[in-house]
Each structure stands twice: as C-alpha cells, then as structure tokens.
Amino acid sequence: MSTVLITGAATGIGNLTARALARAGHRVYASMRAPETRNSAPAGELQRLAEVERLDLHVVELDVASQESADRAVAAVLENAGALDVVVHNAGHLVTGYVEAFTAEEIAHLVDVNTLGVQRLNRAALPNLRAQGSGTLLYVGSTIPVTTPPFLGPYVVSKAAMDALALVTSYEVAPLGIETVIVMPGAFTQGTDHFPKAGRPADDTGVTAGYRTLDSLVARNEQATESLFTPGTQADPVVVAEEITRILSLPFGERPFRSVVDLTNSLVEQANSAVLEARSDFVRRMGFEEVLHVAQM
C-alpha cells in the first residue's frame, strides 16, 4: 500500500477520498487549511474516524496558496511516514458570474489556488519522488475544460490551466519513473461545497446590470446542471473517491492517464480520445516519444 498526501480534504471529494483510501489500507495524510481553527470540525472527524476504525489516517496542515506551507506539509509526511508515494491534487474553489464582472486580480487569485497550488505542491514533493525514482501524481481535474459551460468562466480557465500543467509536467516526470493520472469528475451538485460556497465578483461596478437579459439563465444554473442527469441518478461524489481508490489499487505502470467520472452523459471521453490521438502523434513526430506516459500510447 502507498503513502498518500491529499489536498483539500476538509470537505467534498478530498474528504471522501481520504476516508476511502485509508479504509483500503493506504497510509493517508489528509491536508487542509487551518485544521486547528476554521477546519477543526472536519479535522476532528477524520481523527476520530482513524481511532474508531483503526485507520492509518492523519491530518496535516497545508495551504496550497503558500509554498512554505506545501514544503512544511511534505516534510512532515516524510518525517512521520518515511516515504511519500502518491500526491492527490484535489484542492480547488468555484466561482460563478459574468466573466467581465471579475477583475483580473480576482481571476488571478482563482488561478493561484486552483492551478498554481498544484505547482507549489509538485515543487515540494517532486524532489523526493525523483530521488526514489517512482511515485504518482494524481490530479482531481474536471470535465469542464471540455464541456466549458457558461457563467463559470474563471473556474473553467483555472481548471483548463491545471489540466495543461498536469499534462506538460507528465512529459518531464514520466522518464524519471513518476506516473501521472488525471481524474476528470463531471458536474456534482450534491455532496460537495462547490456550489454552496461558490464565490462571486466582489465589486462588479455595475457590470452585472449590463447582462440583465441573461439573469434568468444564471438564476437556474444549478437547476440546469441537475437536468443533465438521467432521472433517478444518484449523483453522489463518492463515486470519484471510489474511482481514485480503484486506480491506486492497480500496479504501478498500469494506471490510466485519464479517467472520466461523469454521470451527466456528456461526450468527454470521445473528446479526450480525439485530442490524445492528435497530441501523441505530434509528440512522436517531434522525436520525443519517450516522454509519453505509457498509458497514453
């Protein structure tokens, strides 16, 4: 079994994944911001779960917006466990609203959390993974770079950037024995804090008024998302945690590069397949075939 560090484990998919992996026998470090203050409740729940079920489950503080915090978290895991095998990049935040209403600084902040947070943790973890010549970077991405729905513009940008960062990083770490997995959840309107805690433009200086004719569409955004599910579908994000657990149960080298967990019957897998063919052909014709993850070929 592996030693796993998960970001954004206070709620939602990260929390569910920490529980599932620990129950599957992995040594899990569930990270979150401020586990002794603002997130003391979920941190305490995970610690109690570990005691009651005798799980190798630990809480560690990690703010992906801080390189120092990422460095400390990885150092704490290595000191406590003596190893780090898998990094699960899950932390993220959702915003909704008209793109024009967000300042460039607000969009930059979202990219900082959803994209650059990944880079900070990779910079903290990769030296150890490179030194041991093995490891797995597992990214909880999204189908949204493919589906690109309206009224979520900054979030789409940040998740697309994260996906691209994961991809180009995979080229460079694959020859060093480090595999990449990108899990792409579809929309989930239940079981996460994404929609309830979604951010809005802080000060749109009247921009929103210029889009008043679209307000009725925005008002039913969550309802419209729910309409994508086949009636009777239990859209529980626990299926994402179960898929991550399944993937990490596979032998190293046999894990898929991408896995779509989508209950909205979208065409994301077909789109991925077409892009994969074009991208792989391009890289091969450059003479760089060795940087392709084995599962991409």
Buried (B, 14 or more C-beta within 10 A) or exposed (E): BBBBBBBBBBBBBBBBBBBBBBBBEBBBBBBBBEBEEEBEEBBEBBBEBBEEEEBBBBBBBBBBBBBEBBBBBBEBBBEEBEEBBBBBBBBBBBBBBBBEBBBEEBBEBBBBBBBBBBBBBBEBBBEBBBEEEBBBBBBBBBBBBBBEBEBBBBBBBBBBBBBEBBBEBBBEBBEEBBBBBBBBBBBBBEBBBBBEEBBEBEEBEEBBEEBEEEEEEBEEBBEBBBEBBEEEEEBBBBBBBBBBBEBBBEEBEEBBBBBBBBBBEBEBBEBBEEEBEEEBEEBEEEEEEEBBBEBBE
